[in-house]
Structure formats: C-alpha cells, structure tokens
C-alpha cells in the first residue's frame, strides 16, 4: 500500500506492539496515521504464520502473553478472542526433565529425599511467606546449605544457558538479567505467576490485523522508513520536506542516526524449524537445554495454538548468535546491557531530545528488554503524554 495522502498527523516506524498500539490510539483520536514497515507483514516479531500442515507457528520465536496490568489486558481483549493458557517449561538437568523455574518438585527430582527435605525446610524458614527468591539471594546466603543449593541451581540451570545465550563471561552479565532467574518456594510449576495468562485463539497476526483495522491508519509494507524520513538540523524531513507532525520510531536508534557513534550490539538467533509425523515431539511446550546442546530450547507450537492436528507437529530449536547490523537477514533480539553500551545509547538519545516531534518507543528504540505487556503499557503511556498533552516524553 502506498501513502494515500500527504497530510498525515502521525508517522510511525514499525508495526510491532509498540507501533501498532500507538497507531490505534492516535487513529481513534481522529489523527491520520501512516505506518512504515520493513517486512512484508505486520506485527513485527509477533508474526504468526500457518504451515501447510495447518499448524500455526511463531516465525520469530515463541511469545506467551502474561501480565498483572489490567489496563493492558483490557486493551488487547478488544481485538480478538483469547483463551486461558498457563505456560510450563521443563529443563534437562543431569538427564532429568525438571520444572523451570526451579521449584520444590525440581529439587525432589534431582536430590536425595533427605537432602531435599533439609533444603526445603531451611528455605521455608529463611524466607517465610515469600513465593519466590532470586538466585542471587541464594548464592549469597549466610547458611551453607542454602548457599550450596543456590550454587547448584546457578551452575546447572543458569550459568551454561547464559553463556550460550550471551556468549560473554558470566561476570559481565548485567545483574538485572540474573535477577530474572527465581527459585519458586513451593510446587507452583507455572513459568509465570501473573494474574492474566492467555493466548490468542486465532494467533497474534489476527490480533494485529484487528488492531490496525481503522480508517485512519495506512500501512506501507516492504518499505524502509529511512529512505523516506531523515533528520537534519534537529528537524524531521519526510519526502524531502520538513515534517511537523509526530514521528514515533520503534526501530534501532543507532540506524536512525546512521550509526554516528557506532553500532549498538545485540544477540540474535538462528531459528531452525523441524516438522515431524507424530502427535507430539515433547511433553511440554518448551524444554530448555542449558548444558548439553548448542541450542538453548525447543518449542512445540501445538501446545500454544491448542490445535488438534493428528500425526503432525512442528518444533523450533533456537541457536544464539551474534547480531550483524550489516546483514539484512540478521535480526536484533536482545540488547546487550552494560555500562559501555548504555553510555553509547544515551549519546544517541541526546540527539533524539533535540528533535521536538520525535519519540522513541520499544525495545530497539529504547535499547532495553520488554515483555509484550510492558511494551504495550509503555506505548499507552507515551500516547497519554504525546496524544493528550502534546508534550515531549522525557
């Protein structure tokens, strides 16, 4: 689709959850919105496609919706049907499949009964009325038994997995990443404990189609916005003319400024899909392989889609790799957060702040990790600031 007019109030770069949420909100506010999308489909990395077998797969890796944010869930419910889904993950530890995050069932499967009971009792006494505890707290505990248990989990569940995922020494991993690794103090084997846990009945792509189905939204697919938009003297130019409307950018911030301070590093993934003539390949939707294999996990999509397709299944193996910004086929998945990279990002953001009508939203534009509910919340927050108050987000 080409631009229908030259009087857009808002131009949005990217059609993932950040861009699509903002587009919808502005459109409902009777603003004319143009979305530029590099790919040949909407929905960014959330894109779901249906294979010849009829199985729906997440083309860019698995996505599970979970949140405690009622506003976000109520927003998404408007654009499709959802069904209740509680995500459960297994991990292969010492050749045994155990629940991840590590919980008391995992403990009992891997430790002798007497030792497991001692660890459980000490944990419950040390952390009463607490549902989960960070692995960092455990490995720095004053009690020797708890500390050694924490070190076991750290080594067998986290250390090698992280080395594969990030390809840097464990000492260089940002503590916020390590803090995302909890131990559950009980038998709750759900991967998430959020209040709202659902999957879209007909897939994420259908959600995006409804989200962007508005008379005030136009979409240009297969279009690199940076061939149409430029920044000079702290002003935005669209098609070589100064543009005074709102521009929301959800892509890589370093690319926007032509890598002036160098490329920001990311980790990417080599996604390998495999099809099998069987009902199910594994006993859970996701099985992590922190130690033995080169891939980090296997996802089986029929568990997500709730599809009843006989003797057919599709799995995905994820092989972490370095992101290469010069390679168009390489996809930036995870920002590598450290002081040096954040300092570089902040240099780019200083350039953003000089442009009055330019706003960043999303994991690439803001160089941070977002769950999908968090990026939707961020987009809703930005809309309230920009759309209602017309003030620059700080």
ZIQUINOR-V212975 format. One record per run of one state. SS is the DSSP state (alpha for helix, beta for strand, coil for the rest). FROM is the first residue (numbers start at 1). TO is the last residue. If there is no record, write none. Layout:
ss: {SS:SS}
from: {FROM:FROM}
to: {TO:TO}
This chain:
ss: {coil:beta:coil:alpha:coil:beta:coil:alpha:coil:beta:coil:beta:coil:beta:coil:alpha:coil:beta:coil:beta:coil:beta:coil:beta:coil:alpha:coil:alpha:coil:beta:alpha:coil:alpha:coil:alpha:coil:alpha:coil:beta:coil:beta:coil:alpha:coil:beta:coil:alpha:coil:beta:coil:beta:coil:beta:coil:beta:coil:alpha:coil:beta:coil:beta:coil:beta:coil:alpha:coil:beta:coil:beta:coil:alpha:coil:beta:coil:alpha:coil:alpha:coil}
from: {1:10:14:17:29:33:37:44:47:48:51:56:59:65:68:70:78:82:85:89:94:96:101:102:103:104:111:113:127:132:135:140:144:167:170:173:175:179:182:185:196:201:204:212:217:221:225:228:229:233:235:239:241:243:246:250:253:257:266:277:286:289:297:301:302:306:313:323:334:336:339:354:358:361:363:367:372:389}
to: {9:13:16:28:32:36:43:46:47:50:55:58:64:67:69:77:81:84:88:93:95:100:101:102:103:110:112:126:131:134:139:143:166:169:172:174:178:181:184:195:200:203:211:216:220:224:227:228:232:234:238:240:242:245:249:252:256:265:276:285:288:296:300:301:305:312:322:333:335:338:353:357:360:362:366:371:388:394}
